[in-house]
Amino acid sequence: MAYTEKRGNRFRAHYKLPDGSWTKSSRDEHDQPFLTEKAAQTYGDAQELDMRRGVWRDPTLGQVTLQNWIDQWWPAQDIALGTRRNYAYSIEKHILPMFGSRALKSLTHVEIAAWERSITAAGYAVNVATNARARLITILGDAVADGLILVNPALRPRKRGRKRAVGGRGLEKIWPTPLQVLLIAERAAIIAGREEEFVPPIAMAWTGMRWGEWVGLDRTYLRLGTIRVDWQLYEDVGRFYRLQPKDDSRRTIDLPPFLADLLSNLVQAHPNQRCQCTGGPAAEGGGELPCEGGQPYVWLGAGRIRKHGEVTVVETGHPRASNYARRIWDPAVDGAHPKDGSRRPARPVLVDLADKLWPGAPRAAWPAAVPGQEFEVPRGHGVQVYDPERHHLASWLPILHGLTPHGLRHGHKTWMAEEGIPEILQAERMGHAVPGMRGVYTHVSKTMREQLVGALQVRWETALAQRAALSLRSPVPILDGLLEPFRVGRLNVISQSPPKRSESPIRMISG
């Protein structure tokens, strides 16, 4: 039978283990000392009762520190490379600095809730704090499953605190119309100085492919009228890894005729183009191998020209998401070069309209004018000379401020919903699963596919007609060729009539 022992102004509980030996404890399951004899006796009796019922758990197991538990827990996690990086960030940046030296059983709900709020108070985004707590919930949940602690103190109490977003509520994702995608693609090609950059925004918007799936599209998976998505390229610490699509969402995507032509022309324009990756060591924790190079990807960056003796070689590589956003995407979408760290503020994209070819040719990257102050044209070494007799400068306005490449995927899903495409085909195309019996008994038919391809083709032709209403020419050769039927009066090739010019979603401001 358990008994107590007085130790100064505190007490200690003694109780017998299943093997007949005696043990003692001066703290309860919450790591609090026994301040009364009754509390110590109650604890000891409870331990012996649990032993007789066969549900006893050694309370000393909860004394392991969170750092030591994570060291044991981490190698057992079988998660994707991107998820590992997200977990590692939350653990190393937020969880271990606060709780790493603490015993598992000493953690309390109150201090974990206060810790979550302190992350946002320190200037981090709300989702950073939410994700950090979600990681801690998972880590401590596995500690409960292994019998180290009885309850998970990181779990959020139900019906407590402020109401949280459910059912997808929250900040609305920005998504574009077909015309906006076309205008962004045109600007991207102009900004990059490569007409190939006209294709990626359109391809992602009209297929719903993720960024990594598009970047990782091998030419062998580009077929007549379809794209087979079997792989994605994931960028991590300067290397690209060829991985299965997110959630293993392998699928075949039907292409509308115009997009099949665009992709075919893109491939034929660079028949021998290969990536110049050089492989490298496997990724830590999962063993994924980086791209070895020499693969015929559909889309590669501009590359670097190097001379090897008398041979000139163009070394091509995969576009990096951050570089693409900063150099091409953001200027095309927002009409401004983004802020460059702490060195330079955002600068408007200035274009020259002297040749009357809308939307203009990029010129100097000058700072924005300050309201109420007279603007002085920058001068100096490396600054393009502005001659008002020869140059007619204008600045681009935003097309859809804040749009990201992933927003194209949201737009594609929305377009399908507007067209009344059956949910089963929407899910298949996006790489999602339809839950419940709807996903078991509903199947994608040929009629559904034809309906979707036809609707996407009409949306393209309508966007092209709307673009022609703005200007019949374009500095981008691909688009200029697509606009030729409007210049020669063959408007019957367009499925719908173009809108009036007053309906244009953007306008130019002369500078």
Disulfide bonds with the S-S distance in Angstrom:
none
